[in-house]
Amino acid sequence: MEDRLKRIYVPMTETGFYILYCLQDEMHGYNIGKKVSEMTGGEITISPGTMYGTLSKMEKDGLIAFVREEEKRRLYRITELGREILTIEQKRIERLYKNSIGETYHG
């Protein structure tokens, strides 16, 4: 994997993480937005500009791939490179979580 891509995507924005996570299944932008909203109890909503800008960048960088068009909607799926980046980010988040519960703040 290119170090350049690692520097760009790790650490990942929360919206980028959720988009990549959702694309483990074939989806289009509208469905990703709905799923993210459901997963986060409505706390995170992804605007169309952010959604389609991120999808375009991730596709250009090879993290996701266009699969097909369905009713004028472009469906995408994560690539092997995207899985590598997602796994690195999941491990980073797990480490942050473990370290945060292992330490008690005495302020």
N, C-alpha and C positions, 0 to 999 in steps of 0.2 A: 504494500500500500504506500502511496505517496505521502511523504511527510507534510507536503503542502496541504493536502486535504485534511490530514489530522489536525494541523494548526488552524484550519478554517472551521472545522466542525466540532472540535473537542476543546473546551467544553461547548456543548450545544445549547442553543436557546431552547426554552421550554416548548415553544410552538414547533420548532424544527424537530425536537425529540418526538413529540406526539405525532407529527406528520409521518416521520420515518417509521415509528412504531406501528401506526395504523396500516401502513403499506406492506406489512407482512401478509396482508390479504389484498387482493386486487380491489382498488377503489378509485373513485373520482373525487375531486376537491369538495364537492357539496357533502358527500357521505363522510369524508374525513372530518369536516367541520362539525357535523352532527355527532359523530362518535366521540370526538374530543370533548364536546360540550357535555355529553352523557357521562363520560369517564370522570370528568372533573366536577360534576354536579353543577354545571353552568358557570363555574369560576373562570374558565378559559374559553373565550370565543376567538376564532381566527377570522379576521376580516378577509374579504375576497382578494384584496390587493396583496396582503401578506401571504395568503394561501397560494395564489397563482405565481407570485414572485418566487416563493420558496420552492414550489414544485418545478418551476423552470430552471432555477439554479441547481437543484439537486439532480435533475435530469441531465443538464449540461455537464455536471461533475461526475456523472456515472453512478450516483447512489440509488437512483430509481430509474425505471425504464417504462416508456409508453408501451402499453399492451395492446389496446384496441380502443375504438370509439364506439360508444353506445348511446343512442339518442342524443347526438351532438355533444356528449360528454367524454372527455379523455380519461381512460382508466390507466392507472399506473400500478407498479409493483416494485418492491425493494429488490435491489440487485445483490450479488455476493459482496461487492464492495460496501454497499449500504449496510448489509448485515454486520460486516466487520466494524464499521464505524458505530453502529447501534450497540453492539456488544461492548466496545470500549467505553462508550458513554454510560451504559447500564452498570458496568463494573465501577466506574468513577462515582456514580450516584450511590451505589451500595456502600462503597468505602466511606463516602461522606456521611451517610446515615449511620453506619456502624460506629464511626468515630464520634459522632454527635451524641449517641446514646451511651457510649462507653465513658464519656467524660461528664462530670457534673460541674456546672459553672458555680463558682464561689465568689460572687462579686460583691 
